Amino acid sequence: MLQLFTKELKTMHVAVFQMEVLAGKPDENRERVKTWVEQLCREQLERPLTIVLPELWTTGYQLEDLGELAEEEGVETIAFLQQLARAHRIHMVAGSIATKKDGGIYNTALVIDAQGKLVYTYDKVHLVPMLNEPAYMQGGSVPPALFELDGVKMAVLICYDLRFPELARRLALEGAEVLFIVAEWPLARAMHWKALQQARAIENQFYLLSCNSVGSHNGTDYAGTSMVIDPWGEIIVEGSSTEEEWLQCKVDFSKAAEVRDRVPVFSSRRPDLYR
Ligand SMILES: O=C(O)CCC(=O)C(=O)O
């Protein structure tokens, strides 16, 4: 049964850091995130503010060195983010980082609230054959679930997960109002990146916010084109395909209810014929 949308909180500011990740340099990447957050928070004083980071933003796709670079349970980066979140009173959909646990290496998304609490983690379930990810990492065994920031139901998927519409639909049916996609999506498949994001937003009638990286590593160029897409499928802001930059906007959560009134996809569903 589809749940009702959040009534109390109508709007939230978001800022997406379309970052050029420096592969194999976690200290420098953390420092660059800190500098960005400080600059952003000098300019943006309104709260709630949620910031978004890309996939594997501490290490990049330096997969062959993850044995050394991946963090035990993500402890160092989590502590770093918690401190930053508390200091600036910002929520963080903090992309993903390489973590070591139970003898394996995982691609783990992190969500931290403005009080510095780690509210959600998710280990990427679909590893990317095209980037040889399965040779270096383990896939998570728990499906993505909802988390809440200021009472708004949200979810996060990691990059390749975007290609599996059943994940996004299940999250929408559970009541997700916003879907974040954190990514290092290659330029070679940029057309898919853009079309799939818009499709997920249109078919599920929720906000979709993505954060992709730019730059290149080991011969792979990344596609940038981070986006904020509203529940009608309109692109509100869109990053360039090459430049490190940040995108900012205000999202209005009442919009999804309007869209669902206009095109009542969810009440037209026939779950008796399909799941
Ligand atoms: O699906 C794709 O084309 C890209 C996926 C990817 O790069 C990733 O999951 O890191």
The ligand as an SDF file (V2000), in Angstrom:
LIG
                    3D

 10  9  0  0  0  0  0  0  0  0999 V2000
   25.8740    0.8690  -15.5310 O   0  0  0  0  0  0  0  0  0  0  0  0
   26.7880    1.5510  -15.9990 C   0  0  0  0  0  0  0  0  0  0  0  0
   26.8960    1.7590  -17.2040 O   0  0  0  0  0  0  0  0  0  0  0  0
   27.7990    2.1740  -15.0870 C   0  0  0  0  0  0  0  0  0  0  0  0
   27.8190    1.5880  -13.7160 C   0  0  0  0  0  0  0  0  0  0  0  0
   28.9780    2.0600  -12.9200 C   0  0  0  0  0  0  0  0  0  0  0  0
   29.8880    2.6690  -13.4240 O   0  0  0  0  0  0  0  0  0  0  0  0
   29.0360    1.8050  -11.4780 C   0  0  0  0  0  0  0  0  0  0  0  0
   28.1480    1.1890  -10.9080 O   0  0  0  0  0  0  0  0  0  0  0  0
   30.0360    2.2240  -10.8580 O   0  0  0  0  0  0  0  0  0  0  0  0
  1  2  2  0
  2  3  1  0
  2  4  1  0
  4  5  1  0
  5  6  1  0
  6  7  2  0
  6  8  1  0
  8  9  2  0
  8 10  1  0
M  END
$$$$
